[in-house]
């Protein structure tokens, strides 16, 4: 019985980081180079560095809760920045990724993301 309990504890400790939602500082760090693309009248194409970050963030979005956390992070980060919300959902397509977010603005309900 003690061996089984010990094994369960080890399993939970090892699995915990894998179950944690993406951290906002990490998400922001990965996509910060996308800011020029997100601005109104920004370049038509995101930079290669931006696309690499988008693909990394896409890899973090394994569950619905992950996608909600990423959305909330982006929403909170962009609140004081002049940007075009309609450019957010274009990022994935322009970067050749399945990264899929709605036009994120102050009114976005991230809990409605599939």
C-alpha positions as CSV (number, residue, x, y, z in Angstrom):
1,X,0.0,0.0,0.0
2,X,2.8,2.5,0.9
3,X,4.5,1.7,-2.4
4,X,1.3,2.4,-4.3
5,X,0.9,5.7,-2.5
6,X,4.5,6.7,-3.2
7,X,4.1,5.8,-6.8
8,X,0.9,8.0,-7.0
9,X,2.7,10.9,-5.4
10,X,5.6,10.6,-7.9
11,X,3.2,10.4,-10.8
12,X,1.3,13.6,-9.7
13,X,4.6,15.5,-9.2
14,X,5.8,14.5,-12.6
15,X,2.5,15.2,-14.4
16,X,1.8,18.5,-12.7
17,X,3.9,20.7,-14.9
18,X,2.4,19.1,-18.0
19,X,-1.1,19.9,-16.7
20,X,-0.3,23.5,-15.9
21,X,-1.8,26.1,-18.2
22,X,0.6,28.3,-20.2
23,X,2.1,31.2,-18.2
24,X,1.3,34.7,-19.4
25,X,4.9,35.9,-19.3
26,X,5.9,33.0,-21.5
27,X,3.0,33.6,-24.0
28,X,3.9,37.3,-24.1
29,X,7.5,36.6,-24.6
30,X,6.8,34.3,-27.5
31,X,4.5,36.7,-29.4
32,X,5.9,40.1,-28.4
33,X,7.6,40.4,-31.8
34,X,4.1,40.3,-33.4
35,X,3.2,43.7,-32.1
36,X,4.2,45.6,-35.3
37,X,2.0,43.3,-37.3
38,X,-0.9,43.8,-34.9
39,X,-0.8,47.6,-35.1
40,X,-3.1,49.4,-37.4
41,X,-1.4,49.9,-40.7
42,X,1.2,47.4,-39.7
43,X,3.1,45.3,-42.2
44,X,1.1,42.9,-44.4
45,X,3.1,39.9,-43.2
46,X,4.2,39.1,-39.7
47,X,7.9,38.7,-39.1
48,X,9.6,35.2,-39.1
49,X,10.3,35.7,-35.4
50,X,6.7,36.5,-34.8
51,X,5.6,33.3,-36.6
52,X,8.0,31.2,-34.7
53,X,6.4,32.5,-31.5
54,X,2.9,32.0,-32.8
55,X,3.8,28.3,-33.5
56,X,5.2,27.9,-30.0
57,X,2.1,29.4,-28.4
58,X,0.0,27.1,-30.6
59,X,1.9,24.2,-29.2
60,X,1.0,25.3,-25.7
61,X,-2.7,25.4,-26.5
62,X,-3.4,21.7,-25.9
63,X,-6.7,22.0,-24.0
64,X,-9.6,24.4,-23.9
65,X,-8.3,25.8,-20.6
66,X,-5.0,26.4,-22.3
67,X,-6.6,28.4,-25.1
68,X,-8.7,30.4,-22.6
69,X,-5.5,31.2,-20.6
70,X,-3.7,32.3,-23.8
71,X,-6.7,34.4,-24.8
72,X,-6.9,36.1,-21.4
73,X,-3.2,36.8,-21.4
74,X,-3.3,38.4,-24.9
75,X,-6.4,40.3,-24.0
76,X,-4.8,41.7,-20.8
77,X,-1.6,42.5,-22.5
78,X,-3.1,44.4,-25.4
79,X,-5.5,46.5,-23.3
80,X,-3.1,49.5,-23.2
81,X,-1.7,49.1,-26.7
82,X,-3.0,50.7,-29.9
83,X,-3.7,47.7,-32.2
84,X,-6.2,46.3,-34.7
85,X,-8.2,43.5,-33.1
86,X,-9.1,42.1,-36.5
87,X,-5.4,41.3,-37.1
88,X,-5.2,38.8,-34.2
89,X,-7.1,36.0,-35.9
90,X,-5.1,36.5,-39.1
91,X,-1.8,35.6,-37.3
92,X,-2.2,31.9,-37.5
93,X,-3.1,31.9,-41.2
94,X,-0.3,34.3,-42.1
95,X,2.2,32.2,-40.2
96,X,1.0,28.8,-41.6
97,X,-0.2,27.6,-38.2
98,X,-3.5,26.5,-36.7
99,X,-3.3,29.2,-34.1
100,X,-6.9,30.3,-33.9
101,X,-8.0,33.3,-31.8
102,X,-11.0,35.6,-32.2
103,X,-10.5,39.3,-32.7
104,X,-9.3,39.9,-29.1
105,X,-10.4,43.2,-27.6
106,X,-11.7,44.5,-24.2
107,X,-15.1,42.9,-24.8
108,X,-13.8,39.4,-25.8
109,X,-15.2,36.6,-23.6
110,X,-12.3,34.2,-23.7
111,X,-14.5,31.5,-22.0
112,X,-16.4,31.2,-25.2
113,X,-13.3,29.9,-27.1
114,X,-13.7,26.3,-28.2
